[in-house]
Amino acid sequence: MTSPTPLHATTTEPEQRSLPGHRMHVSMADGSEFDVRITNRDRVAWDKTAPRHKWGSASEVPFLASTFLAWSAAYREQLTDLKFEQFQEQCDDLRDLTAVEDDARPTR
């Protein structure tokens, strides 16, 4: 006796799921590049750190805030061991990936 033939192929690739969160692409002065996922932990770190340094709100200093969030995520993910001051001096560019990913997702 043979086993029944399945109607649908059962050897499908597992669906790749990405974790939620804001994503940024980081380009450093030494040529290294990496992607980070900014989470609530990084936003809370900004909220605790900015007042101590009298940086102002994220809307008042958006580039500093973005750089801090990218650094916090990179440090948390062990992609850098630089302190923030060093990171901001060596960070050449930040690019938002979340909007690009959202545009690529099909609508339902």
Buried (B, 14 or more C-beta within 10 A) or exposed (E): EEEEEEEEEEEEEEEEEEEEBBBBBBBBEEEEEBBBBBBEEBBEBBEEEBEEEEBEEBEEBEEBBBBBBBBBBBBBBEBBEBEBEEBBEEBEEBBEBBEEEEEEEEEE
